[in-house]
Amino acid sequence: ILCKCSKMEEASSRTIVPMPSDARGKIDTALENKEKGNEFFKAGNFKKAVQKYSTALAYTKGLPGRSSTNRVIDAMAPGMMNNDSNKISVEMETEINELEVVLKTNIANCYIKLGDGEKAIKNANEALALNPSAWKSMIRLAEATILLKDYEKAIQICDRAIQHVPIDDEMALKNATKTIKAVKQNAAALLKVEVEKQRNSFKHIFGKSTTNTGKRSNGTPSGTGAEV
């Protein structure tokens, strides 16, 4: 009985966080979940980070006037009612689009860390569908493509990304160029190793073929032993 009472007191003492009822509140809540996701990412807890980023997307996807193809996220969106307080301005729409690009790019990065190239590619492509010029999303796409060992394609994606780096900020340009260069060099190095492996494999196959041919030319039929 004491145990039950203790649990009831503990439950009643918990703070119930009210769901935001207006568009601005939902966007702010999405931003809060994004920051929590960033904290989990920095701590190396990538699965938890994905959960927080996905929760943030749930708040943005359910806003009236927003187009969505993800019914699962729509169903998760809490307290999304069609009323005047939920109407979004052009400025809000821009803010939400930018936030969703970041969230999907971050989710892609989490899946890269988890070694799931396919899910990373899916989220990176969804980010690029919202903003085709998002170079950070392109880099995540390139890194995910490397996980699937398509090194030539990853290099091509890096070449595309370099065309969209910010040129009005010298420091941002320098950092972006450095990041893209590092990913491209990694893909190029892995491609070189892969090509070398294939070359050695072909040498081994052709070498065995040449050896077998030589044995047959000495008068011993292939697959049989010489009679004594």
N, C-alpha and C positions, 0 to 999 in steps of 0.2 A: 504493500500500500504506500509506504514511504517512497519507494522507487517511482511509482506511478505519479505521486504528487509532485515529486521533484521534477519529473519530466514535463508535467503540465505547467509548472511554474517557469521552467526554462523556456518552454514554447511560448508562453504568454509574455515573457520578458523580451522576446526577440523584436527588433524594430522592423515594422512592415514598411518597405519602401514603396511609395505610391508610383504607379506607372504614369509617365508623362502624358498629358492629354492634348497637347498642341504640337504642331510641327516643329517649332523651335526646340521644345523640350525633348522631342524624339531624336533630333539631330544631335543635341548636346549629350544625350544618353549614349548615342552611337559613338560619339567622340570619346566618352569616358571608357567604354568597352574597348575601343581601339587602344587607348593608353594602357589599360590592363593587359591587353594582348601583347603590347610592346614589352611590358615588364616580364611576362612569362617567357617571351622570346629571348630576352637578355639573360634570363635565368636558365635557358636551355630546355625549358619545358614547352616544346613545340606543339604538342597535342593540345595542351591547355590554351596556348596562344591561338590556335586555329578555332577553338571553341569561342573565345572572346571576339575574334575578328568576325566570325559567323554570326554571333549575337548582334554585333554592331550592324551588320548587313540586314539583319531581320528588321531593325528599326527603320532603316532607310527604304527598304523595298516596299514596305507597307504603306508608305505615304500616298495619299490620293493624287492622281495625276502622273504617278510614276509608272513607267512601263516596266513590266517584269515578265521574264520567261521562266523564273524559278519558283514553282508552286510550293516547293518544300519550305523555302525561306519565307514566302508570303504567309504560309500557314503558321509559321513560328512568330510572326510579327505581333507583339502584344498590344492590345488596346487600340487597334487602328480603326477609328470611327470616321465616317464621312461627315465632317462638320466644318464650319467656317474656320475654326481655329487650326484645322489641319491643312488649310490651303497654303501652298508654297509660292514664294516669289521667284522671279528669274534669278536673283542673286542666290537664293537658297538652292535652286535647281543646280546651279553651277557648283556650289559648295558640295552638294550631295554627290554629283558626278565625280568630282575630284576625290572625295572621300572614298567612294566605292572603288575607284581605280587603285588607290593606296591599299585598301583592305584586301582586294583580290590579289594584288601584287605581293602583299605580306603573307597571305595564305599560300601562295605559290612558293615563296621563300621557305616557309615552314615545311612544306612537303619536299622541297629540295633537301633540307636538313634531315628529313626523315627517310630520304632515299626513294621517294615515290615520284618518279619522273612523270608518269602519266597524269596524276592529279595536279602536279605542278604545272604542266603544260596546259591543262584545262583551265586553271584559274588565271594563268598568265594571258591566255588567249581571250578570256572573258574581260580582263582588264584592258587589253588592246582593242577589243570591240567597242569599249566606251571611249577610249582615247588612243587612236592608232599612232600617235606621236609620242607616247609614253616610253621613253628610252629605258627607264628602270624596269618596266614590265618586259621590254624586249630582252634585257639582260637576264631576267629570271627565266624567260623562255629559252634563251640560249643555254643557260646552266642546266635546265631541265632536259633539254635536248642532248646535252653531253651525257647525262645520266643514262639516256637510251642509246648512247654510243653512235649517234648520228653527228659526227664531228664536223663534217663538211657543211651541213645545214646550220650548225651552231655558229660557225665562222661567218656564214652569210648573214645570219641574224645580227651578229656583232657589227658587221659592215653597215647594216641598215640602221642600227642603233646610233652609231657615231654621227649620222646625218641629222639626228634630232636632239643632240645635246644642247644645253643653253649656251648661247654665245654672248649674252648681255652681262653675264657675271663671270669674271675671269677665274675666280676661285672655283666656282661650280663647274665651269668648263674644264678646268684642270683635273678636278676630282673625277668627273664623269669620264673623261678621256682615259684616265689612269685605270678606272674600274673596267671599262670596256676592253682596253688593251690587255689587261690581266686575264679576263675570261677568254678572249680570242687566242692569246698565247697558250693557255691551258688546252683549249680545243685543238690547236695546231700541233702541240706536243703529243697529245693523245692520238691524233690522226697519224702522225709520223710513226709512232710505236705500232699502231694497227697495220699500217702499210708494210712496215718491216717484218711483222709477224707473218703477213700474207706472203711476202717475198720469200722468206725462209721456208714457209710451208711448201710453196711451189718448187723451191730448190730441192727440198727433201723428196717430194713426189717424183720429180724428173730424175733426181739422182738414183732413186731406187729403180726406176724404169730403165735407165742406162745400164745399171749393174746387171739386171736380169737379162737384158739384151746381150750383154757381153758373155754371160754364162752360156746362153743358148748357142752362141756362135762358136763356142769351144767344143761343141759336139754332144753336150749333155742336154737332153730334152727337158724343157721346163716341167716341173712337177713330178719327175721320175728320178730314181737313183741309178747310177751306173752299175751294170752287172760286173761281178768279179769273175 
